[in-house]
Amino acid sequence: MSHPSQSSYNKSQLTRSRTRDAWLFLLPTLVVLSLVAGWPLLRTIWFSFTDASLSSLEATQFVGIDNFMYLLDDATWRQSFKNTLFFAVISVSLETVLGLLIALVLNAHFKGRGWLRTAVLIPWAIPTIVSAKMWGWILHDVYGVLNEILLFFHIIKEPLAWAASPDLAMASVILVDVWKTTPFMALLLLAGLQLLPQECFEAARVDGIHPLRVFWRVTLPLLKPSITVAVIFRTLDALRVFDLIYVLTSGSLETISMSVYARQQLFDFQNVGIGSAAATLLFFIISLATIGFIMAGGLKQDGR
Amino acid sequence: MRSKLYKPSLYFFSFLIMVVCVFPFYWAIVSSLKTGSDLFKVEFIPNTIALSNFIEIFKEQPFGRNILNSVFVAVGTVSISLLLAVSAAYALGRVRFRGRSALLLSILSISMFPQVAILSGMFELIRTLNLYDNLLGLVFSYMTFTLPFTTWILTTFMKQLPREIEEAAIMDGASTFTICTKIFLPLLWPALVTTGLLAFIAAWNEFLYALTFTVESQSRTVPVAIALMTGASEFELPWGKIMAASVVVTLPLIVLVLIFQRQIVSGLTAGAVKG
């Protein structure tokens, strides 16, 4: 440019007007998000310090931390806390291992790979409610097809009650969740696999290194960032589980999750104060988990 | 170096994965075609095909109405969130300004919100706005999860578009609005299809808000209608009809997935892997 000062003046003015436009373009989204997410969140936190009930949301009194004290004492809340953690840890671990296996199969070259990828998308696309009902029928204690199959192969001696039995209810919930969400995990990990530099594998193959060794020494370390992100997403998702448990086991004590507990207090027992306190605690647990993950260096902050 | 067992075991695993993924849905189809005592016999291929379950869900229950409700809510949610998200994604993806990454991070964290965390606040808000038991209330509350993630995914797509085209337009003195609608929107079509589909599926499948903010069976969406289907008595669930309803609502989704496989996979991975 022949006039450097002129051009830099233009540039800074341009930047300023672009920044102004950017905020203008962001405004509608920010307004809507504060209205539908920010405000209700603040109200929920406020309710958790009051004695609000469903019939009289307006006439509420501040009760300090009474609701939280109630939760600490409540055996059902403690159970829901344990259940949720157990569910999240076990199902996400299983989904990671199985998802990785499926991703490796999908990444191999063979005929019919496209079909397999389509099949894998089916559990993901099915609504959670529908998969809960479908599996409820498959796991039915009397007419369920799973019992029939297991009996046929002599794996079990008599029909099991699955979702209806206290011992197997949580296992059933985990089974259905693993079936439904492993494909999502597999697709994320597959995308990660496809980004890996092919030269490493080529070199390892030429050197005649055993495939299992390649997997442990090359694939797994290189794939670690993708695995971390997928595990974070799934864990945060699993901690708020509601639909599956509400429908498959009707929120029985063995499977009740924190989300199911909170909704039960809010709408079945009409204790908005206690329900909101439970919801607030869940919100803080998930926030803590998120912050923990970010601190551990899982998420990149620049949002590349 | 590959052992002779490599190919056979690959095919065996693929077959196993396929059966496990597809069988439950296949079983739902088979069960939906059986009535009476046939339903309680285990036959992997039905001997007789009865359509009465399908007819009954539309006759005895407002299931047709429920489907229309779901379509209305999902389409409404997707249109509004795409409209807002495109404009936000332009700002977040193309303009560098202070506080941008903090904003992006907070938008991402809203999509990680447990839905139940805002349930009582949202209930109060919806009653205040007179949207209780109203489909518009569902569209309104669904913004909490569709808007953050459409914004997030569209922002990642926006960032990938080349700089030059925009610079040329700025040189020509085009306004930001023109740049957005005339230059980016046409280039973003594939991303919009992907994002719209994901948002559509999320809204179509949503359960907690739909269960909480509607009462009448006329205003229910499909997931709630299926979850609350009861038979003659509380202990006797009409499994045949539940399976029929499940098949009816899932088939369109599966067709969508078959057609738009590639876009869906790219959208899912853009949302997560690049985060």
Interface residues (C-beta under 8 A of the other chain):
Chain A: L14 R18 T19 D21 A22 W23 L24 F25 L26 P28 T29 L30 V32 L33 L35 V36 A37 W39 P40 L41 L42 R43 T44 F47 A52 L57 L101 I102 V105 A108 F110 G112 R113 W115 L116 R117 T118 A119 V120 L121 I122 P123 W124 A125 I126 P127 T128 I129 V130 S131 A132 K133 M134 W135 W137 I138 H140 V142 Y143 V145 E148 W179 P183 F184 L187 L188 A191 G192 L195 R205 G208 I209 H210 P211 S226 V229 A230 F233 L236 L239 R240 F242 D243 Y246 V247 M258 S259 A262 R263 L266 F267 V272 G275 S276 A279 T280 L282 F283 I286 S287 T290 L299 K300 Q301 D302 G303 R304
Chain B: M1 R2 K7 L10 Y11 F13 S14 I17 M18 V20 C21 V22 P24 F25 W27 A28 S31 L39 F40 V42 L84 A85 S87 A88 Y90 A91 L92 R94 V95 F97 S101 L103 L104 L105 I107 L108 S109 I110 M112 F113 P114 Q115 V116 A117 I118 L119 S120 G121 M122 F123 E124 L125 R127 F140 S141 M143 T144 L147 P148 T151 T155 T156 K159 I170 T176 C180 I201 W204 N205 F207 L208 T212 V222 P223 V224 I226 A227 W239 I242 M243 S246 V249 T250 L253 I254 L256 V257 L258 Q261 I264 V265 L268 T269 A272 V273 K274 G275
